[in-house]
Amino acid sequence: MGTHFHNLLNQNPLVRAIHTAVKGRARYKVNGLSRSESLKRYLELRLSKEEGIGQVRANHDTGNVLVLFHSDFSPNAIASLLERIVLDYRKQGTKLPVRTAYISTAPEEAKNLSINTRKLNQLTASVQKQESTQTHVKKQLEQAGSQLILVSGTAVSTLVLCTGLLHKYGLDERILLAIQKLHTPLLDRIMLGITSFGDPVFLVLICLALQTGLLYHNRRTQAITLSIAAIGAVSLNCFLKLLFGRARPDLWNWIIDVGQHSFPSGHAMVSIVIYGFLGYILAKEFPQWRGRIFALTVVLIVAIGFSRLYLGVHWPTDVVAGYAVGLVWLIACIKRMELREKYYSSAKYLYTILGLTHSHKPDKVQTIYA
């Protein structure tokens, strides 16, 4: 008899895997399940008793079976288990009624089955919600790319326009000479203090302090994004300085030490990235003070750029270029962080519903969680 059933199985497979891409979650097509509610209930009851299987749901309309199982299992092992159960059902030749006697003979098992079914409904809904969220995030990614292109184009166009106007009318030098007339000993000390907020050493200390706070509060994505933003801004600024090799203004004696290259302003570019990111984080954390936070952030960034002009170490176009490039990089980093946080939120929700330990998370969740 057993040989007969195995021959039938080889000719017409009882179980066929149709989706096993996610570890710990697989869907199968079971031959004979379609329009057989008794087989549906038999499968769910048998599988609910197996160790290592968390949830199971059979659909007698489509003939599909969704199984959530421990990560130590393989989809092939679950398929073999399904085959054995179907063979047992056929050998018994039992037609289980819609309202089975299991409720009267084993009320506790029926109750557990009902609870598992409800949990599986919640899980299925959460999986669908996650897939819907991922689709929504993909659309947002496309929109973010379009927005970034628009902002980048606007910033670059503004830079080119300002550079052309300043060069055509000789305003670069005129602006610096006009600012020189404001010099006083007191204002010199004030501008030295303001420009120090954009010094590399001071910005490194701010980044380290902010990263420590973010990691302490388990905000790993924000901490990583800050590192990418800071390192990327410094690296890009050094590359552009070497690429353009523009000499610094030499209209009067400087009261600070600076490097050779002028374009674009490193203080302007890096400060708009670091302080802009800090202002964004604080505004999200304290939305009731959002307006004041953004206002103070803008004032500080503009003051740092103006201090470079006051001290005579940069042309106005250097500062404008630094702001433009830094703004584009800041927006790119923030968009990346927002998308990762959305993925993390959807994955965390699914992970909570599954009730798995950290080591048992499916591969897709691990990828999103990282």
C-alpha positions in Angstrom: 0.0 0.0 0.0 2.8 2.4 0.9 4.6 1.7 -2.4 1.4 2.4 -4.2 1.1 5.8 -2.6 4.7 6.7 -3.3 4.3 5.8 -6.9 1.3 8.1 -7.1 3.3 10.8 -5.4 6.1 10.5 -8.0 3.6 10.7 -10.9 1.5 13.5 -9.4 3.3 15.4 -6.6 1.1 15.9 -3.6 3.0 19.0 -2.4 4.7 21.7 -4.5 6.5 24.7 -3.0 5.4 27.9 -4.5 7.1 30.5 -2.3 10.1 29.8 0.0 12.1 33.1 -0.5 11.8 34.1 3.2 13.5 32.0 5.8 11.0 30.6 8.3 8.0 31.2 6.0 6.9 29.1 3.1 3.8 28.6 0.9 2.9 25.3 -0.7 0.3 24.0 -3.2 -1.3 20.8 -1.9 -3.0 18.5 -4.4 -6.5 17.6 -3.3 -6.9 20.5 -0.8 -9.0 22.6 -3.2 -12.7 22.4 -2.2 -11.9 20.0 0.6 -12.6 21.7 3.9 -12.1 18.5 5.8 -8.5 18.1 4.5 -8.0 21.8 5.4 -8.9 21.2 9.0 -7.0 18.0 9.1 -3.8 19.7 7.9 -4.2 22.6 10.3 -4.8 20.3 13.2 -1.9 18.0 12.5 0.6 20.8 11.7 -0.4 22.7 14.9 0.8 19.7 17.0 4.2 19.6 15.3 7.1 21.1 17.3 8.9 23.9 15.5 5.9 25.1 13.6 4.6 28.4 14.8 1.6 29.1 12.6 -0.2 27.4 9.7 -3.1 28.3 7.5 -4.6 26.2 4.8 -6.9 27.6 2.1 -9.4 25.1 0.6 -10.3 27.6 -2.1 -6.8 28.0 -3.6 -5.3 24.8 -2.4 -2.4 26.7 -0.8 -0.9 26.2 2.7 1.1 28.9 4.5 3.5 27.6 7.1 5.6 29.6 9.6 8.3 27.5 11.1 11.5 27.5 13.2 14.6 28.6 11.3 16.2 25.2 11.9 13.6 23.6 9.6 14.0 23.6 5.8 11.2 24.2 3.3 11.9 20.6 1.9 11.4 19.2 5.4 8.0 21.0 5.7 7.0 19.7 2.2 7.8 16.1 3.3 5.8 16.6 6.5 2.8 17.8 4.4 3.1 14.8 2.1 3.0 12.4 5.0 0.0 14.2 6.5 -1.9 14.1 3.2 -1.0 10.4 2.7 -2.3 9.6 6.2 -5.5 11.5 5.4 -6.0 9.5 2.2 -5.3 6.2 3.9 -7.9 6.9 6.6 -10.4 7.9 3.9 -11.8 10.2 6.6 -14.1 13.1 5.6 -14.1 15.5 8.5 -17.3 17.5 8.8 -17.2 21.3 8.8 -18.0 21.3 12.5 -15.7 18.5 13.6 -16.0 16.3 16.7 -12.6 17.6 17.9 -14.4 20.3 19.7 -16.3 17.8 21.9 -13.6 15.2 22.2 -10.6 17.6 22.5 -11.9 21.0 23.5 -8.5 22.3 24.6 -6.9 21.4 21.2 -9.8 23.1 19.4 -9.4 26.2 21.5 -5.6 26.3 20.8 -6.3 25.8 17.1 -8.8 28.7 17.2 -6.2 30.9 19.0 -3.5 30.0 16.5 -5.9 30.8 13.6 -6.5 34.3 15.0 -2.8 34.9 15.5 -2.2 33.7 12.0 -4.8 36.1 10.7 -2.9 38.9 12.5 0.4 37.7 11.1 -1.0 37.5 7.6 -2.3 41.1 7.9 1.0 42.3 9.2 2.9 40.6 6.3 0.5 42.3 3.9 1.0 45.6 5.7 4.8 45.2 5.5 4.7 44.4 1.8 2.4 47.4 1.2 4.8 49.6 3.3 7.8 48.4 1.2 5.9 49.2 -2.0 5.0 52.7 -0.6 8.7 53.2 0.5 9.9 52.3 -3.0 7.5 55.0 -4.4 8.8 57.4 -1.9 12.4 56.5 -2.9 11.5 57.5 -6.5 9.9 60.7 -5.3 12.9 61.4 -3.1 15.2 61.0 -6.1 13.1 63.4 -8.1 13.1 65.9 -5.3 16.8 65.6 -4.8 17.4 66.2 -8.6 15.2 69.2 -8.4 16.9 70.7 -5.3 20.3 69.9 -6.7 19.5 71.5 -10.0 18.2 74.6 -8.3 21.2 74.8 -6.1 23.7 74.3 -8.9 21.8 76.8 -11.1 21.9 79.4 -8.4 25.6 78.8 -7.9 26.3 79.2 -11.6 24.1 82.3 -11.8 25.7 83.9 -8.7 29.2 83.0 -9.9 28.5 84.5 -13.3 27.1 87.7 -11.9 29.8 88.2 -9.4 32.5 87.6 -12.0 30.8 89.8 -14.7 30.3 92.8 -12.4 33.4 92.2 -10.3 31.3 91.9 -7.1 33.5 89.2 -5.5 36.2 91.8 -4.7 33.8 94.7 -4.1 31.9 92.7 -1.4 35.1 91.8 0.5 36.3 95.4 0.4 32.9 96.6 1.6 33.1 94.1 4.5 36.6 95.2 5.4 35.2 98.6 6.3 33.4 96.9 9.2 36.5 95.8 10.9 37.0 96.7 14.6 39.1 94.9 17.3 36.0 93.8 19.1 34.3 92.5 15.9 37.6 90.7 15.0 37.4 88.7 18.2 33.7 88.0 17.7 34.3 86.7 14.2 37.2 84.6 15.3 34.9 83.0 17.9 32.1 82.4 15.3 34.5 80.9 12.7 35.8 78.5 15.3 32.4 76.8 15.3 33.2 75.7 11.8 36.8 74.5 12.5 37.4 70.8 11.8 38.4 70.0 15.4 35.3 71.5 16.8 33.0 69.8 14.3 34.7 66.5 15.1 33.9 66.9 18.8 30.3 67.8 18.0 30.0 64.7 15.8 31.4 62.5 18.5 29.2 63.9 21.2 26.1 63.6 19.0 26.9 60.1 17.9 27.5 59.0 21.5 24.1 60.3 22.5 22.4 58.7 19.5 23.9 55.3 20.2 23.1 55.6 23.9 19.4 56.1 22.9 19.7 53.1 20.4 19.4 55.3 17.3 21.9 53.4 15.2 20.5 54.6 11.9 20.8 58.2 12.8 24.4 57.7 14.1 25.5 55.9 11.0 23.9 58.6 8.8 25.7 61.3 10.7 29.1 59.5 10.1 28.3 59.2 6.4 27.3 62.9 6.2 30.4 64.2 8.0 32.9 62.0 6.3 31.3 62.5 2.9 31.2 66.3 3.3 34.9 66.6 4.3 36.0 64.2 1.5 33.9 66.0 -1.2 35.2 69.4 -0.1 38.8 68.3 -0.3 38.2 66.8 -3.7 36.6 70.0 -5.0 39.4 72.2 -3.6 42.0 70.1 -5.4 39.9 70.0 -8.6 39.4 73.8 -8.9 42.6 74.9 -7.1 41.4 78.4 -6.7 43.6 80.8 -4.8 42.4 82.6 -1.7 41.8 86.4 -1.6 44.8 88.5 -0.8 43.3 91.9 -0.2 44.6 92.4 3.4 46.7 90.5 6.0 44.9 87.6 7.6 44.6 87.2 11.3 44.2 83.4 11.1 46.1 80.6 9.4 44.5 78.9 6.4 45.4 76.4 3.7 46.1 77.2 0.1 42.8 76.4 -1.8 39.7 78.5 -1.5 36.9 77.0 -3.6 34.5 75.9 -2.1 34.5 77.0 1.5 35.0 74.1 3.8 33.6 75.9 6.8 30.4 76.8 4.9 30.0 73.3 3.3 30.7 71.1 6.3 28.9 73.4 8.8 25.6 73.3 6.8 25.9 69.5 6.7 26.7 69.0 10.4 24.6 71.7 12.0 21.8 71.1 9.4 21.7 67.4 10.4 21.8 68.4 14.1 18.9 70.9 13.6 16.9 68.3 11.8 17.3 65.7 14.6 16.4 68.3 17.3 13.4 69.5 15.3 12.1 65.9 15.1 12.7 65.4 18.8 11.2 68.7 19.9 8.5 69.5 17.3 7.0 72.3 19.5 10.3 74.2 19.1 10.8 73.4 15.5 10.7 77.0 14.2 13.2 78.3 16.8 15.5 75.4 16.2 15.6 75.9 12.4 16.0 79.7 12.9 19.0 79.3 15.2 20.5 76.7 12.8 20.2 79.0 9.8 21.6 82.0 11.8 24.6 79.9 12.9 25.4 78.6 9.4 25.1 82.0 7.8 27.2 83.6 10.6 30.0 81.0 10.0 29.9 81.8 6.2 30.0 85.5 6.8 32.9 85.2 9.3 35.0 83.7 6.5 34.3 86.7 4.3 34.9 89.1 7.2 38.3 87.5 7.8 39.1 87.8 4.1 40.0 84.1 3.6 37.3 83.3 1.1 35.6 84.9 -1.9 31.8 85.2 -1.7 31.4 82.6 -4.5 33.4 80.2 -2.3 30.8 80.4 0.5 27.9 80.2 -1.9 29.3 77.1 -3.5 30.0 75.5 -0.1 26.3 76.1 0.9 25.0 74.7 -2.4 27.0 71.5 -2.4 26.6 71.0 1.3 22.8 71.4 1.1 22.6 68.8 -1.7 24.6 66.3 0.3 22.6 67.0 3.5 19.3 66.3 1.7 20.7 63.1 0.2 21.8 61.9 3.7 18.5 62.8 5.3 16.4 61.1 2.6 18.5 57.9 3.0 18.0 58.0 6.8 14.2 58.5 6.5 13.9 55.5 4.1 15.9 53.2 6.3 13.8 54.2 9.3 10.6 53.4 7.4 12.0 50.0 6.5 13.1 49.4 10.1 9.7 50.3 11.5 7.8 47.9 9.2 10.3 45.1 9.9 10.1 45.7 13.6 6.3 45.5 13.5 6.5 42.1 11.7 9.2 40.9 14.0 7.0 41.8 17.1 4.0 39.9 15.7 6.1 36.8 14.9 7.4 36.8 18.5 10.7 35.4 17.4 14.1 35.9 19.1 16.8 38.0 17.5 18.6 34.9 16.2 15.4 33.5 14.6 14.5 36.6 12.5 13.9 35.8 8.8 16.5 36.8 6.3 14.3 39.6 4.9 13.8 41.1 8.4 17.5 40.8 9.1 18.3 42.7 5.9 15.9 45.5 6.8 16.9 45.6 10.4 20.6 46.0 9.7 
